[in-house]
Amino acid sequence: MRNFLGIVFIVLSSTVSLAQTQLEYKLEKNAIFTVKQNAEQTITQELDGASHILTNKINGILEFKVLEVRDTTYKIALEFKES
């Protein structure tokens, strides 16, 4: 009985793991996606006992346009709209 339960557990867990192996999104030609990114970079530097802190704030808007749909790949154009 223990062997049977062990085999059932292995079979069920293997089917669940197989279902989680692929994540995809089907893009269509001429589809446009806009991504806005905000980032902050903090750099701390210590020289001769003095601490210097630099903070960079970076933001931008990127636009992706699907130019061509192929069998397994896509041709995509990238444009920086704002920086």
LOMARLUM-72059 format. One line per field, with one value per residue (C-alpha): residue in one letter; y, x, z; residue number from 1. Coordinates in steps of 0.001 Angstrom, whole numbers, padded with zeros to 6 digits, always signed. Each point is the difference from the previous one (the first is absolute). Layout:
<rs>
rest	[A	...]
py	[Y	...]
px	[X	...]
pz	[Z	...]
nr	[NUM	...]
</rs>
This chain:
<rs>
rest	[M	R	N	F	L	G	I	V	F	I	V	L	S	S	T	V	S	L	A	Q	T	Q	L	E	Y	K	L	E	K	N	A	I	F	T	V	K	Q	N	A	E	Q	T	I	T	Q	E	L	D	G	A	S	H	I	L	T	N	K	I	N	G	I	L	E	F	K	V	L	E	V	R	D	T	T	Y	K	I	A	L	E	F	K	E	S]
py	[+000000	+002416	-000679	+000720	+003342	+000895	-000730	+002003	+002937	-000070	-000212	+002862	+002253	-000596	+001025	+003190	+000898	-000639	+002424	+002800	-000138	+002418	+003584	+001815	+002929	+000120	+003395	+001355	+002061	+003782	-000459	+002823	-000296	+002937	-000466	+002737	-000516	+001884	-000926	+001456	-000822	+000848	-000187	+000335	+000573	+000462	+001738	+001060	-000230	+002103	-001538	+001089	-000978	+000363	-000545	-000406	+000072	-001533	-000218	-000602	-001199	-002788	-000994	-003459	-000660	-003484	+000311	-003633	-003266	-003106	-003663	+000144	+003595	+003595	+003052	+002913	+003689	+001884	+003757	+002167	+002483	+001892	-000115]
px	[+000000	+002851	+001540	-003316	-000385	+003596	-000538	-003259	+001780	+002842	-002387	-002183	+002920	+001679	-003137	-000286	+003641	-000380	-002915	+002163	+002873	-001223	-001148	-000783	-001843	-000976	+000808	-001785	+001540	-000177	-000767	+001507	+001061	+001065	+002143	+000738	+003023	+001013	+003237	+002056	+003670	+001781	+003800	+001863	+003743	+002354	+003332	+002407	-002693	-002497	-003194	-001367	-003501	-001114	-003598	-001011	-003650	-000593	-003307	-001147	-002756	+000707	-002223	+000154	-001660	-000340	+001236	-000075	-001327	+002035	-000431	+001814	+001287	-001059	+001599	-000568	+000911	+000963	-000327	+000931	-002845	+001287	+003138]
pz	[+000000	+000764	-003410	-001704	+001796	-000820	-003692	-000050	+001660	-002540	-002968	+001246	+000901	-003378	-001914	+002047	-000640	-003745	-000143	+001430	-002487	-002672	+000251	-003215	-001463	-003657	-001492	-003051	-002785	+000584	+003720	+002080	+003642	+002134	+003106	+002529	+002225	+003127	+001751	+002804	+000478	+003241	+000122	+003293	-000084	+002926	-000560	+002741	+002673	-001949	-001319	-003375	-001093	-003601	-001071	-003635	-001007	-003407	-001813	-003513	-002269	-002478	-002893	-001572	-003371	-001502	-003596	-001068	+001410	-000850	+000934	+003322	+000194	-000489	-001557	+002382	-000283	+003165	+000369	+002980	+000402	+003025	+002095]
nr	[1	2	3	4	5	6	7	8	9	10	11	12	13	14	15	16	17	18	19	20	21	22	23	24	25	26	27	28	29	30	31	32	33	34	35	36	37	38	39	40	41	42	43	44	45	46	47	48	49	50	51	52	53	54	55	56	57	58	59	60	61	62	63	64	65	66	67	68	69	70	71	72	73	74	75	76	77	78	79	80	81	82	83]
</rs>
